[in-house]
Amino acid sequence: MRYKIAMVAVAVAAMAAAMVATNRPTKAEDKVEVDSAIAKYEAVAGVSGNISSVGSDTCNNLMTLWAEGFRKHYPNVNFAVEGKGSSTAPPALIDGTSDIGPMSRQMKDKEINKFEEKFGYKPSYIGVAIDALAVFVHKDNPVKSLSMPQVDAIFSENRKGGHPEDITKWGQVGLDGDWDNLGVTLFGRNSVSGTYGYFKEKALFKGDYKKTVKEQPGSAAVVQSISVDRSAIGYSGIGYKTAGVRAVPLSKETDGEAYEATAENCYNGKYPLSRFLYVYFNRAPGKNVSPVIREFFKFVHSKEGQEVVLKDGFIPMNKKVCDKFADAYTDK
């Protein structure tokens, strides 16, 4: 399997925001279903053992739900799931304290190099779901949309996206009335998070976060903080959306067409911030993964596993993508 797999119909474009009063977001019908070509999972005999998972907070609930579903087929399999951030996955795999490492981003070169220094080969990985990274505001915030340069000017001190001024008040993105002079309160993830790194790269154009961003330990904490602060804005996976927040439609360029974080807009590449969620693991060249890991991955890529993806608020992969990633764990 080639180490860099094409992202297949998923735009992992720069994060953005077009907050222009005349710019109406384009809504796509978001009636997403699991690909009917994906087969149901069929249990096999003799599978037992333990699976330890250390990594992404974004993937934490997914991993827990998959573990519960998998254990219905194999009650003798024990799971330990820890989700503190994507950056915790590579060290745990290298140290041997986890079997699998969920990540909401791809491993960085330096992480891959450390793994290769230890084992003499690169880590393996599979895609497990598609996520739309959302920019959330309080449910009462009337902002219609944001552009990439605007989001950068809100969160970054560098403004590498080219917006002409720093954005610190809601009036600067078109809001009036009592919103005009209301300051913008920023919430985000901490530096061990893959979401933090992905947003920095795509939304901040690899710039630096403002020191006023209030870092939270998890995505749920970001959303909760925004839901109780009328002036707030922050980012996390769309799967963490609650009734207290609203996802802002985004455009790639200033005055460009803005799109909502729907499945259709992720599939067709129009939404500027969509990404794969991954699970990394250790597989030596010419060796098979253990039966319990192999069957768990098969379960994740099955109809049942991708239904969990949909249920948890993420976007399921189609059969073509699942089959490509299956090469990473199929017995040789």
ZILINWO-V59027 format. One record per pair of residues at least 24 apart in sequence whose C-alpha atoms are under 7 Angstrom apart, sorted by the first residue. I is the first residue (numbers start at 1). J is the second residue. Records with the same first field share a line. If there is no record, write none. Layout:
I = J + J
This chain:
1 = 327 + 328
9 = 267 + 268 + 269
10 = 266 + 267 + 268 + 269 + 274 + 275
11 = 266 + 269 + 272 + 273 + 274
12 = 272 + 273 + 274 + 275
13 = 202 + 272 + 273
14 = 202 + 203 + 272 + 273
15 = 148 + 199 + 202 + 203 + 272 + 273
16 = 146 + 147 + 148 + 149 + 150 + 151 + 203 + 250 + 251 + 252 + 272
17 = 145 + 146 + 147 + 148 + 149 + 150 + 151 + 250 + 251 + 252
18 = 145 + 146 + 147 + 148 + 150 + 250 + 251 + 254 + 255 + 256 + 258
19 = 143 + 144 + 145 + 146 + 147 + 173 + 174
20 = 145 + 173 + 174 + 255
21 = 144 + 174
23 = 255 + 257
24 = 258
25 = 145 + 249 + 257 + 258 + 259 + 260
26 = 257 + 258 + 259 + 260
27 = 259 + 260
28 = 264 + 265
30 = 262 + 263 + 264
32 = 263
34 = 303 + 306 + 307 + 316
35 = 318 + 319
37 = 319
38 = 302 + 303 + 319
39 = 302 + 303
40 = 302 + 303 + 304
41 = 299 + 302 + 303 + 304
43 = 73
47 = 74 + 291 + 292
48 = 74 + 76 + 77 + 292
49 = 76 + 77 + 78 + 292
50 = 77 + 78 + 79
51 = 78 + 79 + 80 + 99
52 = 79 + 80 + 81 + 98 + 99 + 100
53 = 80 + 81 + 82 + 98 + 99 + 100 + 101
54 = 81 + 82 + 83 + 88 + 89 + 92 + 98 + 100 + 101 + 102
55 = 82 + 83 + 84 + 85 + 86 + 87 + 88 + 89 + 101 + 102 + 103
56 = 83 + 84 + 85 + 86 + 102 + 103 + 104 + 193 + 194
57 = 83 + 84 + 85 + 218
58 = 104 + 219 + 237
59 = 102
62 = 309 + 312
65 = 308
66 = 300 + 305
70 = 296 + 299
85 = 192 + 193 + 194
86 = 192 + 193 + 194
87 = 192 + 193 + 194
88 = 192
93 = 281
99 = 281
100 = 279 + 280 + 281
101 = 279 + 280 + 281
102 = 278 + 279 + 280
103 = 194 + 277 + 278 + 279
104 = 194 + 195 + 276 + 277 + 278
105 = 194 + 198 + 277 + 278
121 = 284
123 = 280 + 281 + 282 + 283
124 = 280 + 281 + 282 + 283 + 328
125 = 278 + 279 + 280 + 281 + 328
126 = 278 + 279 + 280 + 325 + 328
127 = 276 + 277 + 278 + 279 + 325
128 = 277 + 278 + 279 + 300 + 301
129 = 276 + 277 + 309 + 314 + 315 + 316 + 317
130 = 275 + 276 + 277 + 314 + 315 + 316 + 317
131 = 237 + 238 + 274 + 275 + 276 + 277 + 314 + 315
132 = 237 + 238 + 261 + 273 + 274 + 275
133 = 235 + 236 + 237 + 238 + 273 + 274
134 = 235 + 236 + 237 + 238 + 247 + 261
135 = 234 + 235 + 236 + 247 + 248
136 = 233 + 234 + 235 + 245 + 246 + 247 + 248
137 = 226 + 232 + 233 + 234 + 245 + 246 + 247
138 = 226 + 227 + 229 + 230 + 232 + 244 + 245 + 246
139 = 244 + 245 + 246
143 = 175
144 = 248
145 = 248 + 249 + 250 + 258
146 = 248 + 249 + 250 + 251
147 = 250 + 251 + 252 + 253 + 254
148 = 203 + 251 + 252 + 253
149 = 253 + 254
151 = 203
152 = 203 + 204
155 = 209 + 210
156 = 204 + 207 + 208 + 209 + 210
157 = 208 + 209 + 210
158 = 207 + 208
160 = 204 + 205 + 207
161 = 205
182 = 231
183 = 231
184 = 231 + 232
185 = 231 + 232 + 233
186 = 212 + 213 + 214 + 232 + 233 + 234
187 = 213 + 214 + 215 + 222 + 233 + 234
188 = 213 + 214 + 215 + 216 + 222 + 234 + 235
189 = 215 + 216 + 217 + 218 + 219
190 = 215 + 216 + 217
195 = 236
238 = 313
239 = 312 + 313 + 314
263 = 315
288 = 331 + 332
289 = 329
294 = 329
